């Protein structure tokens, strides 16, 4: 569908059309948060970022015109990135687990909930 | 006697080695920036207080710089097209436009940082600002490096030499654009 939209009438990609679509998507991601609905912000900000990245990779970097293994290399490295994320996220995002805890962070969270603070929690 | 660099002519993989090397650079950058952004995301999700800090970033400046980078990517891909058509002079001109975009981006970023630092938001203010300056700074270093390399490529392209390099610097530049595409919502939109 996008190929037809981007066609310059001579069977080639119109890069200006690609650029215009990217700008439209940029505007949507900018306007989305003004609706103040968290789900909409997540979709318009991050969902659209993924779509924009795909469009740049496909139509500007021409990744799909390269040998298939170039895509495989990129996807493999992306998967590694998600593995690193999954491996370290519990340690960063939880204040306690099986046999370990972060007492300083827990104390600050308690203080935040009691209304005595909250501005220091970001120092971890 | 001048030697031709073998890295541009050897092609064991079916892809010219210089292009394959460029893709490997992009691959390694995915892990570098991906790791940094993943760390940012997990810390951000864990600490609600970060949104108070993020509220101080200027979304209009982020929007403008995104527009600049997307536009510089357009001129980079048009330069690639011109190089494929054998028009080195046009390719060089378009690469200079891209470099102009890089210059605007860096100048705007400098003004933005000056404003933030004078308001007391420095790299040591909080973990959010540490991530902010590290991520945006690392990205800006890539913009500056790309612009310098682009100048070298454009100088050759103007003489109709080494036109294949126009595509290679374009691949790198589009990747720098993609990184910013993710930095924009992370640092400016998600308040």
Contacts between the chains, C-beta under 8 A, distances in Angstrom:
chain1	res1	chain2	res2	distance
A	15	B	74	5.9
A	15	B	77	5.1
A	15	B	78	5.9
A	15	B	81	7.2
A	16	B	74	7.0
A	18	B	74	7.7
A	19	B	70	6.5
A	19	B	71	7.0
A	19	B	73	7.7
A	19	B	74	4.2
A	22	B	70	5.0
A	23	B	67	6.9
A	23	B	70	6.4
A	26	B	63	7.2
A	26	B	66	5.6
A	26	B	67	6.7
A	26	B	70	6.7
A	29	B	184	7.5
A	29	B	185	6.2
A	29	B	189	6.5
A	30	B	59	7.1
A	30	B	63	5.3
A	30	B	189	7.4
A	32	B	189	7.7
A	33	B	189	5.7
A	33	B	191	7.0
A	41	B	189	7.1
A	41	B	190	7.2
A	45	B	185	3.7
A	45	B	189	4.4
A	45	B	190	6.2
A	46	B	185	5.7
A	49	B	181	5.2
A	49	B	182	5.3
A	49	B	184	7.3
A	49	B	185	5.3
A	52	B	178	8.0
A	52	B	181	4.9
A	53	B	178	4.7
A	53	B	181	5.3
A	53	B	182	7.0
A	56	B	73	6.5
A	56	B	174	5.3
A	56	B	177	5.8
A	56	B	178	5.4
A	56	B	181	7.0
A	57	B	174	7.4
A	57	B	178	6.8
A	59	B	77	7.8
A	60	B	73	5.6
A	60	B	76	7.4
A	60	B	77	4.6
A	60	B	170	7.4
A	60	B	174	4.5
A	60	B	177	7.7
A	61	B	170	7.6
A	61	B	171	5.4
A	61	B	174	4.6
A	61	B	175	7.2
A	66	B	15	6.7
A	66	B	19	8.0
A	66	B	23	7.3
A	67	B	13	7.1
A	67	B	14	5.4
A	67	B	15	5.6
A	69	B	13	7.6
A	70	B	15	7.1
A	70	B	20	7.8
A	70	B	23	5.2
A	73	B	23	6.6
A	73	B	24	7.4
A	73	B	27	5.3
A	74	B	23	7.6
A	74	B	26	7.1
A	74	B	27	6.0
A	74	B	30	6.6
A	77	B	27	4.8
A	77	B	28	7.8
A	77	B	30	4.7
A	77	B	31	5.5
A	77	B	34	7.6
A	78	B	30	6.1
A	78	B	34	6.9
A	80	B	31	6.5
A	81	B	30	6.6
A	81	B	31	6.0
A	81	B	34	3.6
A	81	B	35	6.4
A	81	B	38	6.2
A	82	B	38	7.8
A	84	B	34	8.0
A	84	B	35	6.1
A	84	B	38	6.6
A	85	B	38	4.2
A	85	B	41	7.7
A	85	B	42	6.8
A	88	B	39	7.8
A	88	B	42	7.1
A	89	B	42	4.8
A	92	B	39	7.6
A	92	B	42	4.6
A	92	B	43	6.1
A	92	B	46	6.1
A	93	B	42	5.4
A	93	B	45	6.1
A	93	B	46	4.3
A	94	B	46	7.9
A	112	B	49	7.8
A	118	B	49	5.9
A	119	B	49	6.2
A	119	B	52	7.4
A	120	B	49	7.8
A	121	B	47	5.4
A	121	B	48	7.3
A	121	B	49	4.5
A	122	B	47	4.9
A	122	B	49	4.2
A	122	B	50	5.2
A	122	B	52	7.9
A	122	B	53	6.3
A	122	B	126	4.9
A	122	B	127	5.4
A	122	B	128	5.7
A	123	B	126	6.2
A	123	B	127	6.1
A	124	B	47	6.9
A	124	B	127	6.9
